[in-house]
Amino acid sequence: MNKLAKIKEQCKESCILLQGKANKIAAAGKEEEGVQIYNQIAQLMEELVMADKQAVKNIIQRARLIEKNLDVWISRAGKETLSLPWPKINW
């Protein structure tokens, strides 16, 4: 597996975990917001399939922003979260 494929796979795994965080928001009574965020993450995963190096970098940045926003919301609800493992890109 080449470097780009490995990074895409790592990103996909983190996006799946991120969707779990979105489900927590939906389960906590913010169903519409949770579904919208879940769908945004699903869109990122679809884009990831055909993404080149620059697009992967952009997808990771967008996913990390979504994660940060979710973590703020979850922490306001009095719960803790762990940071997700995002691949490091050196190209």
CORFENVEN-V65112 format. One record per residue. N is the residue number from 1. RES is the residue in one letter. SS is DSSP state (2 for helix, 1 for strand, 0 for the rest). PSI is psi in radians with two decimals (NA if undefined). NEAR is the number of other C-alpha atoms within 10 Angstrom. Layout:
N|RES|SS|PSI|NEAR / N|RES|SS|PSI|NEAR
This chain:
1|M|0|2.27|6 / 2|N|0|2.99|6 / 3|K|2|-0.78|10 / 4|L|2|-0.74|14 / 5|A|2|-0.69|12 / 6|K|2|-0.76|12 / 7|I|2|-0.71|20 / 8|K|2|-0.73|23 / 9|E|2|-0.75|16 / 10|Q|2|-0.73|15 / 11|C|2|-0.74|25 / 12|K|2|-0.77|21 / 13|E|2|-0.75|15 / 14|S|2|-0.63|21 / 15|C|2|-0.66|25 / 16|I|2|-0.76|15 / 17|L|2|-0.65|15 / 18|L|2|-0.64|24 / 19|Q|2|-0.57|20 / 20|G|2|-0.68|14 / 21|K|2|-0.69|20 / 22|A|2|-0.64|27 / 23|N|2|-0.57|18 / 24|K|2|-0.66|16 / 25|I|2|-0.77|22 / 26|A|2|-0.73|18 / 27|A|2|-0.40|11 / 28|A|0|0.20|12 / 29|G|0|-0.04|10 / 30|K|0|1.00|13 / 31|E|2|-0.80|15 / 32|E|2|-0.80|11 / 33|E|2|-0.76|14 / 34|G|2|-0.73|22 / 35|V|2|-0.72|16 / 36|Q|2|-0.78|13 / 37|I|2|-0.75|22 / 38|Y|2|-0.77|23 / 39|N|2|-0.63|14 / 40|Q|2|-0.73|16 / 41|I|2|-0.71|23 / 42|A|2|-0.69|17 / 43|Q|2|-0.71|12 / 44|L|2|-0.72|21 / 45|M|2|-0.62|21 / 46|E|2|-0.74|12 / 47|E|2|-0.57|14 / 48|L|2|-0.58|21 / 49|V|2|-0.80|13 / 50|M|2|0.13|10 / 51|A|0|2.49|17 / 52|D|0|-3.04|13 / 53|K|2|-0.83|16 / 54|Q|2|-0.70|10 / 55|A|2|-0.66|13 / 56|V|2|-0.76|21 / 57|K|2|-0.77|21 / 58|N|2|-0.72|15 / 59|I|2|-0.74|21 / 60|I|2|-0.73|23 / 61|Q|2|-0.76|13 / 62|R|2|-0.72|15 / 63|A|2|-0.70|21 / 64|R|2|-0.62|19 / 65|L|2|-0.76|12 / 66|I|2|-0.78|18 / 67|E|2|-0.79|23 / 68|K|2|-0.79|13 / 69|N|2|-0.72|12 / 70|L|2|-0.74|20 / 71|D|2|-0.66|20 / 72|V|2|-0.81|14 / 73|W|2|-0.79|13 / 74|I|2|-0.69|18 / 75|S|2|-0.58|12 / 76|R|2|-0.46|10 / 77|A|0|0.06|11 / 78|G|0|0.32|8 / 79|K|0|2.72|10 / 80|E|0|2.68|10 / 81|T|0|2.82|11 / 82|L|0|2.55|6 / 83|S|0|2.48|11 / 84|L|0|2.66|14 / 85|P|0|1.91|13 / 86|W|0|2.44|17 / 87|P|0|2.56|15 / 88|K|0|2.35|11 / 89|I|0|2.14|13 / 90|N|0|1.20|5 / 91|W|0|NA|6
